[in-house]
Amino acid sequence: MLEKVKRVIAGIKRTRVLYNVNNAPGNLKRCLFIYLTEPFVVPASHPGFYRHQNFKQCKQIAKVIGECGYIVDVADCSTPEVHSKKKYALIISHNLNTKTGGALDKNGKKLYFSTGSNPAFMRSNLNRRNRQLFERKGTELPILIFNDKVMSFVSSADAIVGFGNDFTKSTWRSDFEGPIYTFNNYGFENIRCSGDRDFRTAKKNFLFFTSGPQVLKGLDLLLDTFPAMPDLHLFVCSHFENEKQFCDVYKKELYRTPNIHPVGFIKIGSDRFYELCRTCAWVILPSCSEASAGSVVQCMYAGLVPIVTREAGIDLEDFGVLIGDDTLKEIRDVLINVSCQEDDTVRRLSGRTRIAAETKYSENHFCNSWRSIISKIIS
């Protein structure tokens, strides 16, 4: 049997492997979904359940797979190797190097479940960003993300299924020639922002809302741009305080620049979150590697217009603003252009953003995308 290891997450014990999470009849084919097990142990009423979209998404993916005629077993993505007497017709793993052993049926399929761009692409872009930072600041920051250069499960997979769009898909082509299916992230549908936003003021305010690392997400680029634009304000909501060396390099910009506000981490849906959403018209993320960036999508639900790079993996269509490259000049030009838009223009963009969030970045769209993908793969 697969090893069962109890751990504690958010104060709740859970096992590394859970069997038949969809309570399906015992005569069906089996699927092993290797990603997270917490969502199937932590009750939806627990505050920790909504710390990230991926908790709910895990359960929704398992439900869709079950609808397609499978018993669904769930394993933690830290599982390096599958040791099981059970035979699986489908194994979906988020681990780059999962060893399936003899657990896969003779005619079974293996899918790699991606939540980001190709790690090689991310690594290359992050190294480039760090070199550029060194050229600007004369300081070399440590690389805070390490990904395996060997991707044995990916190379042997029948397909890749992951967050993102065609750009995200293209980052995998250097290492994978098979089918790649992508889908959009979604935000919590209860996120709303009242209509009393003053766009005359809000169009001068920008929200940086993400996690880290900061160089990957592009905070350094914003901190090197905003000080020269005192009429524009940047509100920084991220885990920057966890990166001491980054804060040391940008101490002046972060803490001693009047138009840069170091807010820190805030909870989605909190009073402070809504306050910032009313204050700002834009959510900005000049990241160098994402896949349908969830933090941006969350803010889209509150009507914040996204200003992002292609690497964010979001199709901006008629509502968002593209940062064409990650030069300081490009970012400065974009900031000047959007902040000079007519109030009504920004209001219309906000409305279109909210509509896009409710339709193409919704839970319903997410589940339908998975139904379509699984049907194509098993047909």
C-alpha positions in Angstrom: 0.0 0.0 0.0 1.0 3.6 -0.4 2.6 4.9 2.7 0.2 6.8 5.0 1.9 9.7 6.9 -0.1 12.0 9.1 0.9 15.7 9.1 -0.6 18.8 10.6 -1.8 21.6 8.4 -3.6 24.6 9.9 -4.0 22.6 13.1 -5.7 19.7 11.3 -4.2 16.3 10.9 -4.3 14.7 7.5 -2.9 11.6 5.7 -0.6 11.6 2.8 -2.9 9.3 0.8 -6.7 9.2 0.7 -8.6 6.5 -1.2 -11.8 6.9 -3.1 -12.4 10.5 -2.2 -15.5 10.6 -4.5 -17.2 7.5 -2.9 -17.5 5.8 -6.2 -18.6 2.2 -6.8 -15.7 -0.3 -6.5 -16.0 -1.7 -10.0 -14.8 1.5 -11.8 -11.4 2.4 -13.2 -9.1 4.2 -10.8 -7.3 7.5 -11.0 -4.5 8.7 -8.8 -4.4 12.5 -8.4 -1.1 13.5 -6.9 -1.3 17.1 -5.7 -2.8 18.1 -2.3 -4.6 16.0 0.3 -5.5 18.8 2.8 -8.6 19.9 0.9 -10.2 16.5 1.4 -9.5 16.6 5.2 -9.9 20.3 6.1 -13.7 21.1 6.2 -14.9 23.9 4.0 -16.0 25.7 7.2 -12.4 26.0 8.4 -10.7 29.4 7.7 -7.6 27.5 6.3 -9.7 26.1 3.5 -9.9 29.5 1.8 -6.2 30.4 2.2 -5.8 29.7 -1.5 -8.0 28.8 -4.5 -6.2 25.5 -4.9 -8.0 23.9 -2.0 -11.4 24.2 -3.6 -9.9 23.5 -7.1 -8.5 20.1 -5.9 -12.0 18.9 -4.9 -13.5 20.2 -8.1 -10.9 18.4 -10.2 -11.5 15.2 -8.3 -15.3 15.6 -8.8 -14.9 16.1 -12.5 -12.6 13.0 -12.8 -15.2 11.0 -10.9 -17.9 12.2 -13.2 -15.9 10.7 -16.1 -16.1 7.2 -14.5 -13.2 6.9 -12.1 -12.6 6.0 -8.5 -10.3 8.9 -7.4 -7.4 8.4 -4.9 -5.5 11.5 -3.8 -1.8 11.6 -2.8 0.4 14.4 -1.6 2.7 15.8 -4.3 5.7 15.2 -2.1 5.3 11.5 -2.8 8.4 10.5 -4.7 7.2 7.1 -5.8 3.9 5.2 -6.1 4.0 1.9 -4.2 0.6 0.3 -4.6 -1.0 -3.0 -5.4 -3.8 -1.0 -7.0 -3.7 -0.5 -10.8 -4.5 3.0 -12.1 -5.9 3.7 -15.5 -5.0 7.4 -15.0 -2.3 9.1 -13.0 -2.2 12.9 -12.7 0.8 14.2 -10.9 2.1 17.6 -9.9 5.5 16.1 -9.0 8.0 16.6 -11.9 9.6 13.3 -11.1 7.0 10.9 -9.8 8.0 7.3 -10.2 4.9 5.3 -10.9 6.5 1.8 -10.6 4.0 -0.9 -11.5 0.9 1.1 -10.5 0.0 2.3 -14.0 -2.2 0.0 -16.0 -0.8 -1.4 -19.2 -2.9 1.0 -21.3 -3.1 3.7 -18.6 -2.3 7.4 -19.1 0.0 9.7 -17.3 -0.7 13.5 -17.1 1.5 16.1 -15.6 -0.5 18.7 -13.7 1.2 22.1 -14.1 0.5 25.2 -12.0 3.2 27.3 -13.6 5.4 27.8 -16.6 8.1 25.4 -17.5 10.7 25.4 -14.6 13.5 25.8 -17.1 11.8 28.9 -18.5 11.2 30.3 -15.0 14.8 29.6 -14.0 16.2 31.4 -17.1 14.0 34.4 -16.6 14.7 34.7 -12.9 18.5 34.5 -13.5 18.1 37.3 -16.1 16.1 39.4 -13.7 18.8 39.0 -11.1 21.5 39.9 -13.5 19.6 43.1 -14.4 19.1 43.9 -10.7 22.8 43.5 -10.1 23.5 45.9 -13.0 21.2 48.5 -11.5 22.0 48.1 -7.8 25.4 46.4 -7.7 24.0 43.7 -5.4 23.4 40.0 -6.1 20.4 38.5 -4.4 20.2 34.7 -3.8 18.0 32.7 -6.1 15.0 31.8 -3.9 13.4 29.2 -6.2 15.0 25.9 -7.0 13.4 23.4 -9.4 14.6 20.1 -10.6 16.4 20.3 -13.9 15.3 16.6 -14.5 11.7 16.2 -15.2 11.3 12.4 -15.7 7.5 12.3 -15.1 6.9 15.2 -17.5 9.1 13.6 -20.3 7.2 10.3 -20.1 3.7 11.8 -19.7 1.0 11.4 -22.3 -0.1 15.1 -21.9 0.4 18.2 -19.8 -2.7 19.8 -18.1 -2.1 23.1 -16.5 -3.1 26.7 -15.6 -2.4 29.4 -18.2 -2.9 30.2 -21.9 -1.1 29.7 -25.2 1.9 31.7 -23.9 2.2 29.4 -20.9 1.9 26.4 -23.2 4.7 27.7 -25.4 7.1 27.6 -22.5 6.8 23.8 -22.3 7.6 23.2 -26.0 11.3 23.0 -25.5 10.9 20.0 -23.2 7.6 18.4 -24.3 6.2 17.6 -27.7 2.9 16.0 -26.7 -0.6 17.5 -26.2 -0.8 20.4 -23.7 -4.1 21.5 -22.4 -4.5 24.8 -20.5 -7.3 26.4 -18.5 -7.9 29.7 -16.6 -7.6 30.2 -12.9 -10.5 31.7 -10.9 -11.1 33.9 -8.0 -13.5 33.6 -5.1 -17.0 34.6 -6.4 -18.0 36.4 -3.2 -15.3 39.0 -3.8 -17.0 42.3 -4.6 -16.0 45.9 -4.6 -18.5 48.6 -4.0 -19.2 51.0 -6.8 -18.1 54.1 -4.9 -14.5 54.1 -6.3 -13.4 57.6 -7.3 -11.7 56.9 -10.6 -10.2 60.4 -10.9 -8.0 59.5 -7.9 -8.0 55.7 -8.2 -6.4 55.8 -11.7 -3.3 57.2 -10.1 -3.0 54.2 -7.6 -1.6 50.8 -8.3 -1.9 47.6 -6.3 1.0 45.0 -6.2 -0.8 42.0 -4.8 1.1 38.7 -4.8 3.4 36.5 -2.7 7.0 36.1 -3.8 9.8 35.9 -4.6 9.9 39.6 -5.2 12.3 39.6 -8.1 10.4 36.9 -9.9 7.2 38.9 -9.4 8.8 42.2 -10.6 8.6 44.3 -7.4 12.2 45.5 -7.9 11.2 46.9 -11.3 8.3 48.9 -9.7 10.5 50.1 -6.9 13.0 51.4 -9.4 10.2 53.2 -11.4 7.8 54.8 -8.9 10.1 57.1 -7.0 10.5 59.2 -10.2 6.7 59.4 -10.5 5.6 61.1 -7.3 2.0 61.7 -8.5 1.5 57.9 -8.8 1.2 55.6 -5.8 2.2 52.0 -5.4 0.6 49.8 -2.6 2.8 46.8 -2.0 1.0 43.7 -0.7 3.3 40.7 -0.7 5.6 38.7 1.5 8.5 41.1 0.9 9.3 41.3 4.6 10.3 37.6 4.4 13.1 38.5 2.0 15.5 40.4 4.2 18.2 40.9 1.6 15.7 42.3 -0.8 14.4 44.7 1.8 18.0 45.8 2.6 18.6 46.6 -1.1 15.3 48.5 -1.4 15.1 50.0 2.1 14.9 53.6 0.8 12.3 52.8 -1.9 10.1 50.6 0.3 10.2 52.6 3.6 11.3 56.1 2.8 9.5 57.0 -0.4 6.2 58.9 0.0 4.4 57.4 -2.9 5.3 53.8 -2.1 3.3 52.1 0.6 4.7 48.9 2.1 1.5 47.2 3.3 2.7 43.6 3.5 0.5 40.5 3.4 -3.2 41.0 3.6 -6.1 38.5 3.5 -8.3 38.4 0.5 -11.8 39.7 1.4 -10.6 41.5 4.5 -11.6 45.1 5.2 -8.1 46.2 4.3 -8.3 44.3 1.0 -11.5 46.1 0.1 -10.1 49.4 1.2 -7.2 49.0 -1.2 -9.5 47.9 -4.0 -11.5 51.1 -3.6 -8.3 53.1 -3.5 -6.7 51.6 -6.6 -7.9 51.2 -10.2 -5.1 48.9 -11.3 -3.5 45.6 -10.2 0.0 45.4 -11.5 2.2 42.4 -11.9 5.4 42.6 -14.1 6.2 38.9 -13.3 8.6 36.9 -15.4 6.9 33.5 -14.8 3.3 32.7 -13.9 0.4 30.7 -15.2 -3.0 32.4 -15.0 -1.8 34.4 -12.0 -4.3 33.7 -9.2 -3.6 36.9 -7.3 -4.4 39.0 -10.3 -7.6 37.1 -11.0 -8.7 37.6 -7.4 -8.3 41.4 -7.9 -10.1 41.3 -11.2 -13.2 40.1 -9.3 -13.0 43.4 -7.4 -12.9 45.3 -10.6 -9.1 46.1 -10.6 -7.8 46.4 -14.2 -4.8 44.1 -14.7 -1.5 45.5 -15.9 0.7 42.4 -16.5 3.4 40.9 -18.6 2.7 38.1 -21.1 4.3 35.7 -18.6 1.3 36.2 -16.3 -0.6 33.8 -18.5 -3.7 36.0 -18.7 -5.5 36.8 -22.0 -6.2 40.5 -21.6 -8.6 40.9 -24.5 -10.4 44.2 -24.3 -10.0 44.9 -20.6 -6.4 44.6 -19.5 -3.1 46.4 -20.2 0.0 44.6 -21.4 3.6 45.4 -20.3 5.4 44.6 -23.5 8.8 43.9 -21.9 10.4 44.2 -18.5 12.5 47.3 -19.1 12.1 50.3 -16.8 11.2 52.5 -19.7 8.4 50.2 -20.8 7.0 50.1 -17.3 7.2 53.9 -16.9 5.5 54.4 -20.3 2.7 52.1 -19.4 2.2 53.8 -16.0 2.1 57.3 -17.6 -0.3 56.1 -20.3 -2.9 54.4 -18.0 -2.8 57.1 -15.4 -3.7 59.7 -18.0 -6.8 57.9 -19.3 -10.1 59.5 -19.0 -12.0 58.6 -15.8 -14.9 57.1 -17.8 -12.4 55.0 -19.8 -10.9 53.5 -16.7 -14.4 52.9 -15.3 -15.4 51.0 -18.5 -12.2 48.9 -18.3 -13.0 48.1 -14.7 -16.5 46.9 -15.7 -15.1 44.8 -18.5 -12.6 43.3 -16.1 -15.4 42.3 -13.7 -17.4 40.7 -16.6 -14.3 38.7 -17.8 -13.7 37.5 -14.2 -17.3 36.3 -13.8 -17.4 34.5 -17.2 -13.9 33.3 -18.3 -12.2 33.2 -14.9 -15.1 31.6 -13.0 -15.5 28.4 -11.1 -18.0 27.2 -13.7 -15.6 27.9 -16.6 -12.8 26.1 -14.7 -14.9 22.9 -14.1 -16.2 22.9 -17.7 -12.6 23.3 -19.0 -11.6 20.2 -17.0 -14.6 18.2 -18.2 -13.6 19.0 -21.8 -9.9 18.2 -21.2 -10.5 14.9 -19.4 -13.0 13.8 -22.1 -10.5 14.5 -24.9 -7.8 12.6 -23.1 -9.8 9.4 -22.3 -11.8 9.3 -25.5 
